Each structure stands twice: as C-alpha cells, then as structure tokens.
Amino acid sequence: MPSIFSYQSAEVDWCESNFARSAVIAEYYNTISNVSFFVLSPALLYLNRQYCQKKAVPLYFVSGLLLLVGVFSMYFHMTLSYVGQLLDELSILWTLAVAYSFWYPQAYFPKCIKTRRHFFWLTGITTVISTLMSFVKPTLNAYALNCIAFHLLYMTWKELKKCNDKRVHRMAAVMVMWWALAITSWISDRWLCWLWQAINFPYFHSFWHVLIAMSLLYCCPLVIYFDVSYEMPSFKPKLEYWPSDSWPVVVPYVTLEEPHKQC
C-alpha cells in the first residue's frame, strides 16, 4: 500500500499529463501557476494598507492563509500525493472560514448568535466538523468548496442592492467575470479532459489558479469596502484603482476618508 506522502497517491488527478516536462514535478503548469497566489497576498496588503492600519488582523490573516493555499496547491500538483490533496483543500476551507469569521456582516448573523465572538465559535466548530468530513470522500471536497462561491455571490448581490456607488457595482461585475472564467476553466478541465487531451491542450486547471486569484484581487477589496461600511461607521470607504483610473486594466483597493468630526 503506497504511503499517503507518495507521488500519485491522491484520489484526484487533473487533466495535465504527469511528468511530461519534469521528472520531479507531476503537473508542471498546474504547479507553477500557483505563483499567482504569491503575488496576490502582498498586493492585497500593500494596496489596502490604509485599512490594515486601522484593522490589521483580518487582512493579514487572510493574506497569510492565501499564501499557504498557494504553497499547498503547489505541493499537491507537484506530487499528486494524498497529503498534498488534503492540505490543498483544507487550506482553502480554513481561509474561507477565517474570512467569514472576520468579515461576515453582523446584520446577517443567525438569531441565536448575538456577538462576533459567538460567531467565531460557530464558524470554528463548523469548520472542524467539515475538516473531519473531508476525509470521508476526498474526491467530493473540491465540489463542496466551489459551492461556497454561490453563497458569496448571493451575499454580494444583497449588498449591491443597498449600494449606489457605480464603482462598487463595476468592481463586483469584474469580480464575477473573473470567477465565471475561473469556474468554467475548472469544470472544463474536470469534465472535458478527453477533449483537451485530444487537441493536446490539457492546461485549463492552471488557468483556474490564475483566474481565481484575479477574482480574489477584486473580491477582497469589495469585502473590505462593505466591512468598513458596517464595522467602521466613523470612516467612509472609497474605491480607488491602481495604477490609475485611466488604465484599461486596473486593480481595485479601498481607502478610508478621515473620521467625521464629532459635534
């Protein structure tokens, strides 16, 4: 019986041919495409540094976990090991859990949850149970994780109904576009592998890594914008674009206007 650390001991194998370009890297392009997460994390911290100065813990935590997602995904696709698969999937689960714990609006808490501290406990217990369940049928983990995106899209839609800022609506639309391209790439690699291998282009999972990182580059500032609106009422969030509004391709970030003077 192969070790859980052994190459190709995972229950999942993606479309890219194994060891086609390297004797030590199982899925070459699926591995190196995770560099996008190493760019994503510092970019979020640098661009949203004004938010970090006022509320450092959430974004530092989430950015650190996104780095781990990149590291563990790289390890998984390099080895296709069972341990690598679980580390990859569980790092995503815990990143989502931490993001929910810090940023889920209190207005949407269940009626039995009265404080953020109680919500931390609820999220933590749910995540521990989900972690244990992930060992039951690992092949289903990725599908379950992707389903969480639909709840995030629903929450975004609810918040946009209350927001009149056209820049925020534009950022949300671009985020959804990147996510739609990402999930299409993921599904194509999973379900249409026979087609991509027939035309010798089995690289759509590597596209997924880059495209989902692009989606998160828009998603995180959007979440920060709403968090400031809910949790920091003395500040007014303002959406800016790097390097400038005039560029055809821009990266959004949030700045905070000075606190309102008290009468």
N, C-alpha and C positions, 0 to 999 in steps of 0.2 A: 504494500500500500504506500503510495507516494506521500512524502511529508507535505504538510499544509504550506510550507515555505517553498516547496519545489516549483520549478518552472512548469507552467501549464497545468497546475493542479486546481485552478479556478473552475467554477461551473459555467463561466461565461467566456466566450471567445468572440472577438469582434471581426469585422469583415476583412480588415487588412491582413495580408499574408504574413505568417510568422517567420521571423528570422530571414526575411528577404533581403534586408540591407545591412544587417549586423548579426554577428554570431552571439552577441550577448543581449541584444535588445529585441524582444519578441515582436512588438509592433512599433516600428521605428517612428512613423509620423504621428501615431496616437500618443507616443511618449513625448516627443519634442514639442508638440502643440500645447502642452501644459505650461510652457513658458509664459503664455498669456496671463496666467494667474500670478506669476511673479511680477508682472508689470501692473496688473490690476490693483493689488493691495497697496503698494506705495503711492500709486496715482490717486487712489481714494483718500489716503491720509494727507497727501500734500495739498490737493486741491480743496479739500474740505477742512483745512487746518483751523479756520476760524471757529467752526463748530466744535472741533476737538479741544480747542482752548477753553470752551465753556462746558463741554460734556465729553470728556475724553474716553471714558471706559467703553461705551458701546462700539464705536467705530474701530478703536484699537483691537478690541476683542474679535470683532467680525473680520477685520482685515488680517489679523494673525491666523484665524481659522481658514480663511480663503487661501492663505499661503500653504497651510497644511493640506488643503484639498488638492492644490497643485502638486505638492510633494508626493502624496499618497497615490494620486492618479498616475503620476509619472512612474512610481514604483510598480503599480499594478500592471500598466501596459508594457513595462519593460520586462516583467517576469511572468505575467498571467498566473500568478500564484493565488491560492485560496485566501491567504492572509492579506495579500495586496488588494484583492477584490473587496474584502470586508472593510479594510482601512479606507479605501476609496469611498465606499458607500456610506460608512458610518461617519466619516469626516464631513460629508455633505449634510447628513442628518443633524449632527450636532451644531454645524454652522447655522442651519435653519432654526434650530431650537434656540440658540443664543440670540439670533436676530429677532425672533418672535418675543423672547423674554424681555428684551430691552425696548423694542420699538412697537410692539402691538398696542394700538391705542386703547387706553382705559375705557373709552366710551363703548368698546365692543367686548369688554370682559363679560364672561358668564355672570349671571345674577348672584351666584354663590361666592364669587371672587370679589373682594372689597378693595384690596390693595395690590400694588405691583409685587410686593413680597410674596403674597399668596399666589399670584400668577407665576412667579418664578418656580414655586414648589409644584404647581400643576404642570408646567412645561417640563420641569426636570423629571417628574415621575412618568409622564407620558413618553418622554424620550428614552428613559431607561427601559421601559416596557417594550418600546419599539426596537431598541437595540437588541434585546433578548430575542424578539420575534424575528429579527433579520437573519438569525442562524437557522431558522426552520426551513426556509425555501429561498436561498440567496439569489436564485435566478429572477425572483419577483421584486427584489429590492429596488432596482433601478426604475421599474414601472411605478412603484409606490411613491418614490421620491419625486418623479416627474409630475405625478398627480397633484402634489402640493402647489405647483405653479398655478393651477386653476383657482385655488383659494386666494393666492396673492393677486391674481388678475381681478378677481371679484372684489377684493378689498380696494384695489386701485380704482376700479370703476365707481365704487361707493364714495370714495374721497373726491374723485374728479367731479362728481355731481355737485359737490359743495364748494368747488374751487372755480373762480372766474379768471384766473391768470392763464392767458393763452400760451405763455412759455411753458407752463407746467403741463398743459394738455399736449403741447408739441413734444415735450420730453417723454411723456408717457406713451405717445404714439410711436416714437422711435424705439423705445424700450420694447414694446410689443412686437414691432417689426423684427428686431434682432432676435427676440425669443422665438418668434414664429419660424424664422430661418434656422435657428438652432435646433428646435424640436423636429423640424422637417428633416434636417440632416441626421439627427439621432434615429428617427424612425426609418429613414431610408437605409441607413447602414444596418439596422437590425432586421428589417423585413424584406429589403430588396437586394440583399447581398449577392444573390445569384446574378442579378443584372449587372451590378458594378464590377464583379469579378469577370463577367463575360466580356466587358469592354476595357478590362484592366485599369479600373479606376476605383479601388475599394478604400477611399480615404475620407468618407463623409463623417466618420466619428471624430477625426482630427478637426474637421470643420466645426463640429459641435463644440469642442473645447474653446475655440477662438470666438465663436459666435455667442456662446452663453456668457463668456467673460465680457464681451461687448454689451450684452444685455444688462449684466450686473453693473457695468460702468454707468448706466443710466438709471437702473433700479435703485441703487443705494442713495444717490442724491435725492431721488424722488421720496424715498422713505424718510430721509433726514429732513426734507422740507416739511413733511407732514408732522414729524416728531417735534420740530421747533414750534409749529403752529399749536400743537396740543400741550406740550410739556414745558415750553419756554415762552409763555404769553407776553413777557416784557420785551421780547425781541420779535422783529418781523423778518421772516426768511425771504431772501431774494435769490432768484435763479440767475446764474451767470454762465457764460460759455468760455471755455479755453480752446484755442488761444484768443479768439475774439469772435464777436457775433457775425462778422463779415466772412468768415471762412466757411467753405462749403461743408466741411466735416469738422464737427466740434465735440468737445467733451463737457458735459454739464457739471456744475458744482454749486454749492449753496453758500451764500454769505449772509451775515446777520447785520441788520441795521441796529444802530445804537439803541439802548433801552430808552423807552419813553420816560420823559421826566414826570415825576410824581407831583401832584398838586399839594 
